[in-house]
Amino acid sequence: HRPGSEIPNAVAVVDPMLPGSRYPFRDLAGVGVAFKLLSALFDAVGADAPRLNQHLDLVALGTVADQMPLTGENRILVRAGLRALERSRKPGLRSLLAGAGISAEGRIEAEHISFRLAPRLNSVGRMAEADSGLQLLLATDPKEAQRLADHLERQNAERRQTDARVYEDVRKQVGSRLRDEDRAVVVWGDDWHPGVIGIVASRLVERYHRPSIVISFDGDVGRGSGRSIDGFHLFDALRECEPILERFGGHRMAAGMTVRRQHVEELAARLQATARRDLSDREPIQELRLDLEVPMKRLGPDLLRWLGHLAPFGSGNPTPIVMVRGVALERAARVGNDGGHLRFHLSGDGHRVPAIAFGMGRRLQEARSSEGADVALQITENSWNGRREVQARVLDFRPSES
């Protein structure tokens, strides 16, 4: 995180974001800074580096969970850390992987951390105290690790239920307040569980494609959590509001703050003004930026392997988006508990690839009536019952223009 205006009076403050720092990479996560400090200490005393490198699994976990950009040194540390995570013998991590349904025998990717591991670790801190998550990571006894992992699963289930309730309340408020000219979403209310407001802010970003801040008041004091979009530096925006904030911290894409009730409307107005200034040339719609176009016959293991050299993917290094033109959408059907998703096959050039389109169940008839479609997708590998196959994760489709 970026340092505040006051630097602690300490013997040493190690932070690549300090003013005047000459460290070549400023975006290290806190866990990355700790790892580099330990690495320097190991070098100073001539200690065995492999003893430290075995903990790269934790570096990957912390860097991805903290939503730091997977570029530069972060990318190198996470890439090595994911392989260390696959080999990890730490009982806590093994139990965490098993509870999340991730096979340690398969390939672990950054998105496994983002969507499965981090939510479980974060759930205890969101709903109660974070000690259980720390105890799990430090556990040396497999039985104790399993007990703690089971506790995290229960907390995560409770967190999902609370998240759903708060999100529905927030969504109704946004729906009645949001104007077309608004370039940010700022909402506040009383007694929303502070442990889920960051997740709710992320969901608002996905829905409205605007920087979003959710603030929960307990009496006169509100705790807020925000998530941003490319092109809007959330921490810098909050720094412009520093006089009316009790405290704040974070980075470009995510931040937290504390604000008094008497200042919340002014905070919202200032953030709206900053967002209109910084995002004036952008419509608040989701954009798909295509990275490459390939013929249907290229959509296979070789392309997946080639793109894999750019991994790990995540914040700051998104999964490449591929476009194929003029393909058939075959055997389209709704899937999922509520039929909210689509499953079909892409077909063309004598080649067929299974595809999944999350959240597009309502477009079933459009898919079935298509006589040829241009499809934006991410190519992935689906593992099921020991089998692996290339799968297209469809992000959008339209009638073919080819």
ABEGO torsion letter per residue (X at the ends): XBBBABBBBBABBBBAABBGBABABAABBAAAAAAAAAAAAAAAAGBBAAAAAAAAAAAAAAAAAAGBBBBEAAAAAAAAAAAAAAABABAAAAAAAAAAGBBAABBBBAAAAAAAAAAAAAAAAAABBAAAAAAAAABABAAAAAAAAAAAAAAAAAAAAAAAAAAAAAAAAAAAABBAABABBBBBBBGBBAAAAAAAAAAAAAAAGBBBBBBBBBEABBBBBBBBBBGBBAAAAAAAAAAABABBBEBAABBBBBBBAAAAAAAAAAAAAAAAAAAAABBBBBBBBBABBBBAAABBAAAAAAAAAAOBBEBGBBBBBBBBBGBBBBGBBBBEAAGABBBBBBBEGGBBBBBBBBGAAAAAAAAAABAEBBBBBBBBBBBBGGBBBBBBBBABBBBBAX
